[in-house]
Amino acid sequence: MANYGDHEDAMQRYCREGETRAFALDNRGPLRFGDDGKLHPAIAAAYDRHGVYIFESVISAEEIDELTAAFVDLFGRLPSSPESTLDRHGRPALGSDHDAMLTSWSKPLGDPFGGTDIGNGRHPLKMFEPVPAAGLPDQVPISIMGPLQYSDAALRLYGHPSLLALAASVNGDDFTPYSEAFLIKKPGEGNSFAWHQDGATHWHSPGWDAGIHGINLMVQLYGSTAANGVWFVPGTHRLGKADIPALVAAAGSERLPDAVPMITKPGDVVISNRQVLHGSFANTSPDWRVTFTMGFHRRSAVLGVTSIAIGALAPGTYDNEWIGKRSALIGYAIDARRQHYPDEQSFIYQPHAAAGSDYRWNDSVRPSLRGYNKFDIFV
């Protein structure tokens, strides 16, 4: 096993060098649209080159405060351990009333996915695992999945008109949902995510292109640094399936030389192509990173695809009924946001407009969201 001190010194140098590479890229700035309502051509071109773009100050400080308060509440209500149905205060834990997957777990500073078959085996190599401080739990929560059913603040954010317009611009007006989650990197505990590409289905499809596996939009609650943030290798979304073991072997460690960190502030939103090679290191820093992530697909890339066996996702084929049921969350989110921000111009989701669907958010609808994330659309 590598010496921890040597590893930490090497990581600090790597982070400094990565920061320099990150700010040398032309992939950050405000979210702008052209006269046609589509993503500004200069931004679209930069995103197409790199596979990642950082939109600065998209979410207001007020809304980030609401979302952060919601996260803190949810985090305090998580099960006290993977086996427990109670939270750390002895109350029934969040999600204990249904069987949809709520969270994933890791040993502190561990890599729970690297070198396993989890996620269709997309994390082939394990990252370096620093030794955590004494007295920490054996397992710590690293995500809150399906958060739209638990948090009105998260639901309202999901209906943000600029974010939905961004999804429509990249994936088409008939875009479909993928999944949502809070991803948690607690100081001194947060796990690594081994190098991987998110796409799993279409690598050998005749219609493969650089965007076929969709996008993730990552809203930053606390911001992110080179030490606790996601790293990516620019342009890899255009190159097909990466040989990760060969890349790591050539680098001599998991510190890939061309990777750059996503450095952000609270309220920034990152768009990431799901095919771009990315990962993150264990959070030995003193800073929190909490990301609200929401993913979207092209409808043409998911319609008729059979779901992959992963976690607690329901088995089946993504037909019009499945897509329609999962897309209902968009309609409820838009209306929940309209009620909270009545002076804001709401997004019009074209599949609902074309069908004459009228989604109204109220307390009577809330139970129908329970366990909705079992019907996430993963390709």
Wavefront OBJ file of the C-alpha trace (Angstrom):
o trace
v 0.000 0.000 0.000
v 1.226 3.513 -0.818
v 2.625 5.577 2.027
v -0.056 8.024 3.205
v 2.330 10.946 3.667
v 3.811 10.535 0.208
v 0.319 10.206 -1.243
v -0.884 13.390 0.471
v 2.132 15.380 -0.768
v 1.546 14.100 -4.300
v -2.166 14.937 -4.080
v -1.463 18.505 -2.992
v 0.849 19.011 -5.980
v -1.719 17.374 -8.262
v -4.487 19.659 -6.974
v -2.402 22.776 -7.546
v -1.533 21.691 -11.070
v -5.151 20.718 -11.716
v -6.399 24.137 -10.642
v -4.081 25.749 -13.185
v -5.396 23.470 -15.932
v -9.009 24.100 -14.877
v -8.828 27.883 -15.121
v -6.998 27.678 -18.446
v -10.072 26.083 -20.066
v -12.780 28.168 -21.751
v -15.629 26.330 -20.031
v -17.022 28.651 -17.381
v -19.230 31.725 -17.278
v -22.890 32.739 -16.969
v -25.678 30.626 -18.450
v -26.723 32.349 -21.681
v -29.199 31.483 -24.403
v -29.439 32.766 -27.963
v -32.415 34.503 -29.561
v -33.772 31.096 -30.545
v -33.949 30.003 -26.887
v -31.144 27.497 -27.329
v -27.835 27.460 -25.499
v -25.590 30.273 -26.753
v -23.500 28.910 -29.667
v -20.148 29.811 -28.066
v -21.087 27.959 -24.888
v -22.445 25.000 -26.846
v -19.178 24.777 -28.794
v -17.061 24.859 -25.619
v -19.259 22.224 -23.979
v -18.983 20.073 -27.085
v -15.171 20.323 -26.958
v -14.700 19.593 -23.283
v -17.796 17.658 -22.182
v -18.198 19.917 -19.132
v -19.220 23.553 -18.646
v -19.476 25.467 -15.358
v -22.320 27.991 -15.263
v -21.637 30.599 -12.621
v -24.221 32.019 -10.180
v -27.234 30.353 -11.799
v -29.132 29.673 -8.566
v -29.858 32.612 -6.286
v -28.377 32.784 -2.791
v -31.904 32.682 -1.373
v -32.723 29.452 -3.177
v -29.384 27.883 -2.265
v -30.124 28.704 1.384
v -33.513 26.979 1.103
v -31.965 23.958 -0.581
v -29.156 23.766 1.970
v -31.629 23.905 4.864
v -33.606 21.104 3.215
v -30.460 19.018 2.801
v -29.417 19.503 6.430
v -32.875 18.358 7.547
v -32.820 15.290 5.299
v -29.263 14.410 6.301
v -30.292 14.417 9.956
v -33.148 12.022 9.197
v -31.087 9.369 7.386
v -30.803 5.871 8.891
v -28.128 5.673 11.565
v -26.549 2.709 9.761
v -27.228 0.693 6.587
v -29.276 -1.856 8.565
v -31.233 0.579 10.733
v -34.787 1.817 10.236
v -34.174 4.606 12.781
v -32.225 7.837 12.463
v -29.548 8.883 14.927
v -32.210 10.459 17.159
v -34.231 7.240 17.376
v -36.978 8.425 15.030
v -38.259 6.422 12.033
v -35.636 7.095 9.394
v -36.252 8.779 6.085
v -37.420 6.218 3.548
v -38.328 3.563 6.126
v -41.935 3.566 4.858
v -41.124 2.130 1.417
v -38.627 -0.066 -0.413
v -37.153 2.402 -2.911
v -33.417 2.828 -2.496
v -32.695 5.879 -0.327
v -28.947 6.052 0.089
v -25.673 4.359 -0.640
v -22.935 3.936 1.936
v -19.168 3.846 2.202
v -16.583 3.374 4.864
v -15.101 6.802 5.669
v -12.685 7.926 2.923
v -13.320 4.648 1.131
v -14.002 3.749 -2.478
v -17.172 1.609 -2.404
v -17.493 1.201 -6.178
v -13.985 0.817 -7.586
v -13.128 -2.694 -8.724
v -16.696 -3.979 -8.209
v -19.596 -4.958 -10.464
v -21.755 -2.137 -9.057
v -23.181 0.145 -11.744
v -22.666 -2.422 -14.467
v -18.965 -2.641 -13.589
v -18.220 0.867 -14.790
v -15.622 1.565 -12.041
v -12.901 -0.977 -12.952
v -10.152 0.195 -10.563
v -10.178 1.139 -6.888
v -8.854 4.534 -5.773
v -6.353 5.069 -2.964
v -8.167 4.909 0.393
v -6.645 7.172 3.080
v -6.849 6.071 6.713
v -9.783 7.843 8.422
v -9.647 9.379 11.879
v -10.394 7.137 14.835
v -13.915 6.983 16.190
v -15.828 7.395 12.933
v -18.733 5.056 12.074
v -17.961 1.968 10.024
v -20.246 3.251 7.259
v -21.336 6.784 6.358
v -24.103 7.886 3.964
v -22.866 9.305 0.682
v -26.109 10.074 -1.163
v -29.809 10.778 -0.782
v -31.658 9.358 -3.769
v -35.120 10.316 -4.959
v -35.018 13.632 -3.058
v -37.990 15.149 -4.905
v -40.317 13.055 -2.753
v -38.807 14.377 0.479
v -38.080 18.046 -0.180
v -40.251 20.768 -1.689
v -37.107 22.893 -2.115
v -35.552 20.147 -4.246
v -38.784 19.738 -6.223
v -38.907 23.470 -6.928
v -35.284 23.490 -8.036
v -36.086 20.629 -10.420
v -38.590 22.955 -12.107
v -36.051 25.791 -12.567
v -36.802 27.260 -16.016
v -33.171 27.884 -16.964
v -32.095 24.350 -16.041
v -34.974 22.759 -17.943
v -34.290 25.036 -20.924
v -30.680 23.856 -20.805
v -31.802 20.220 -20.830
v -34.115 20.913 -23.771
v -31.380 22.705 -25.688
v -28.939 19.805 -25.340
v -31.288 16.796 -25.474
v -34.264 18.133 -27.455
v -37.669 19.455 -26.405
v -38.861 15.912 -25.636
v -36.031 15.218 -23.162
v -36.714 12.631 -20.441
v -35.563 12.358 -16.821
v -32.753 10.140 -15.605
v -32.320 10.462 -11.831
v -31.828 12.948 -8.989
v -29.784 12.808 -5.794
v -27.901 14.748 -3.190
v -24.272 13.587 -3.311
v -22.470 14.058 -0.005
v -18.761 14.649 0.635
v -18.416 15.317 4.350
v -15.003 16.628 5.507
v -12.727 13.818 6.642
v -15.298 11.177 5.655
v -16.370 11.660 2.059
v -15.659 8.753 -0.237
v -13.925 8.668 -3.585
v -15.675 7.769 -6.829
v -13.335 5.707 -8.981
v -12.716 6.821 -12.556
v -15.681 5.942 -14.744
v -18.030 6.957 -17.542
v -21.737 7.011 -16.708
v -23.034 5.595 -19.972
v -23.737 1.872 -20.029
v -26.050 0.977 -22.910
v -25.124 2.578 -26.205
v -21.357 2.239 -26.576
v -21.773 -0.119 -29.542
v -25.081 1.203 -30.883
v -25.173 2.017 -34.612
v -26.418 5.495 -33.718
v -23.713 6.188 -31.137
v -22.549 9.777 -30.850
v -21.029 12.026 -28.201
v -24.372 12.849 -26.570
v -26.287 9.589 -26.649
v -25.956 8.801 -22.919
v -27.379 12.136 -21.768
v -26.291 14.801 -19.303
v -25.994 15.527 -15.607
v -26.692 18.969 -14.155
v -24.920 19.454 -10.830
v -26.074 22.250 -8.527
v -23.456 23.188 -5.952
v -24.668 23.962 -2.411
v -21.289 24.756 -0.847
v -19.037 24.962 -3.885
v -16.279 22.520 -4.720
v -12.488 22.511 -4.742
v -9.779 20.426 -6.327
v -9.577 18.485 -3.052
v -13.256 17.546 -2.772
v -14.701 18.071 -6.239
v -15.209 15.995 -9.365
v -12.306 15.695 -11.821
v -12.772 15.010 -15.538
v -10.649 14.423 -18.598
v -11.696 16.979 -21.248
v -12.902 15.640 -24.571
v -13.206 11.992 -23.546
v -16.970 11.996 -24.183
v -16.154 12.062 -27.896
v -13.744 9.101 -27.870
v -15.972 6.155 -27.011
v -15.427 3.700 -24.178
v -12.201 4.508 -22.333
v -9.653 1.874 -21.302
v -9.394 3.089 -17.714
v -6.890 0.456 -16.495
v -4.549 1.365 -19.354
v -4.834 5.084 -18.595
v -4.076 4.548 -14.904
v -1.176 2.219 -15.731
v 0.318 4.802 -18.092
v -0.031 7.517 -15.415
v 1.535 5.330 -12.737
v -1.302 6.164 -10.320
v -4.941 7.232 -10.317
v -3.771 10.853 -10.724
v -4.476 11.071 -14.461
v -2.237 13.816 -15.900
v -4.813 15.434 -18.217
v -7.660 15.566 -15.690
v -8.976 18.867 -14.332
v -11.144 19.559 -11.277
v -14.569 21.199 -11.391
v -13.951 24.224 -9.170
v -17.209 25.941 -8.247
v -18.935 28.328 -5.860
v -22.352 27.961 -4.174
v -25.082 28.449 -6.765
v -22.942 27.374 -9.709
v -24.321 24.628 -11.952
v -22.146 22.191 -13.873
v -23.347 20.437 -17.011
v -21.453 17.202 -17.567
v -21.777 14.834 -20.488
v -22.425 11.384 -19.015
v -19.789 9.887 -21.333
v -16.942 12.079 -20.096
v -14.341 10.218 -18.022
v -14.583 11.499 -14.463
v -14.040 10.603 -10.811
v -13.224 12.132 -7.445
v -10.839 11.534 -4.581
v -11.554 10.906 -0.896
v -12.345 14.156 0.903
v -9.520 14.638 3.381
v -10.081 18.401 3.179
v -11.907 20.498 5.827
v -14.641 21.491 3.357
v -18.091 20.065 2.691
v -19.206 19.321 -0.840
v -22.894 18.655 -1.382
v -24.147 18.470 -4.946
v -27.756 18.219 -6.052
v -27.568 16.294 -9.294
v -30.330 15.928 -11.870
v -29.903 13.987 -15.091
v -31.686 14.006 -18.435
v -31.711 11.902 -21.600
v -32.791 12.203 -25.186
v -36.115 10.458 -25.543
v -34.830 8.644 -28.654
v -31.968 7.160 -26.605
v -34.231 5.551 -23.988
v -37.492 4.631 -25.738
v -37.632 0.850 -26.127
v -34.473 0.207 -24.095
v -34.669 -2.536 -21.459
v -33.634 -1.360 -18.010
v -30.301 -2.454 -16.587
v -30.259 -4.458 -13.352
v -28.779 -1.946 -10.911
v -29.639 -1.295 -7.276
v -33.367 -1.221 -6.535
v -34.441 0.001 -9.965
v -37.575 -1.633 -11.277
v -37.018 -4.040 -14.190
v -38.757 -3.452 -17.493
v -38.614 -1.649 -20.806
v -38.692 2.111 -21.087
v -41.900 2.462 -23.085
v -44.145 5.511 -23.456
v -46.002 4.669 -20.251
v -42.787 4.377 -18.206
v -41.363 7.596 -19.640
v -44.661 9.403 -19.103
v -44.891 8.288 -15.489
v -41.331 9.357 -14.716
v -41.721 12.644 -16.600
v -44.718 13.582 -14.453
v -42.155 14.799 -11.903
v -41.223 17.568 -14.340
v -44.822 18.746 -14.477
v -45.243 18.742 -10.706
v -41.907 20.499 -10.249
v -42.828 23.261 -12.688
v -46.103 23.914 -10.864
v -44.507 23.742 -7.401
v -42.012 26.346 -8.561
v -44.716 28.524 -10.133
v -46.544 28.632 -6.800
v -43.367 29.606 -4.922
v -42.057 32.080 -7.529
v -45.241 33.496 -9.117
v -43.381 36.316 -10.902
v -40.970 33.966 -12.679
v -41.642 32.822 -16.241
v -42.329 29.086 -16.001
v -40.786 26.543 -18.327
v -43.124 24.826 -20.795
v -42.334 21.139 -21.126
v -43.363 20.337 -24.678
v -44.475 16.695 -24.215
v -46.957 17.823 -21.546
v -48.100 20.826 -23.600
v -48.649 18.650 -26.679
v -50.695 16.146 -24.666
v -52.735 18.844 -22.935
v -51.526 17.556 -19.558
v -52.134 19.794 -16.549
v -49.995 18.946 -13.523
v -50.951 20.680 -10.265
v -48.818 20.321 -7.155
v -50.600 20.009 -3.810
v -50.552 17.832 -0.718
v -52.951 15.296 -2.228
v -50.354 14.525 -4.937
v -47.474 14.065 -2.511
v -48.120 10.352 -1.726
v -47.898 9.505 -5.435
v -44.211 10.456 -5.429
v -43.307 7.854 -2.828
v -40.686 5.534 -4.291
v -40.717 7.299 -7.668
v -36.967 6.773 -8.087
v -37.491 3.047 -8.632
v -38.514 4.183 -12.101
v -35.382 6.152 -12.877
v -34.219 5.800 -16.475
v -30.666 4.486 -16.642
v -28.948 3.847 -19.977
l 1 2 3 4 5 6 7 8 9 10 11 12 13 14 15 16 17 18 19 20 21 22 23 24 25 26 27 28 29 30 31 32 33 34 35 36 37 38 39 40 41 42 43 44 45 46 47 48 49 50 51 52 53 54 55 56 57 58 59 60 61 62 63 64 65 66 67 68 69 70 71 72 73 74 75 76 77 78 79 80 81 82 83 84 85 86 87 88 89 90 91 92 93 94 95 96 97 98 99 100 101 102 103 104 105 106 107 108 109 110 111 112 113 114 115 116 117 118 119 120 121 122 123 124 125 126 127 128 129 130 131 132 133 134 135 136 137 138 139 140 141 142 143 144 145 146 147 148 149 150 151 152 153 154 155 156 157 158 159 160 161 162 163 164 165 166 167 168 169 170 171 172 173 174 175 176 177 178 179 180 181 182 183 184 185 186 187 188 189 190 191 192 193 194 195 196 197 198 199 200 201 202 203 204 205 206 207 208 209 210 211 212 213 214 215 216 217 218 219 220 221 222 223 224 225 226 227 228 229 230 231 232 233 234 235 236 237 238 239 240 241 242 243 244 245 246 247 248 249 250 251 252 253 254 255 256 257 258 259 260 261 262 263 264 265 266 267 268 269 270 271 272 273 274 275 276 277 278 279 280 281 282 283 284 285 286 287 288 289 290 291 292 293 294 295 296 297 298 299 300 301 302 303 304 305 306 307 308 309 310 311 312 313 314 315 316 317 318 319 320 321 322 323 324 325 326 327 328 329 330 331 332 333 334 335 336 337 338 339 340 341 342 343 344 345 346 347 348 349 350 351 352 353 354 355 356 357 358 359 360 361 362 363 364 365 366 367 368 369 370 371 372 373 374 375 376 377 378 379
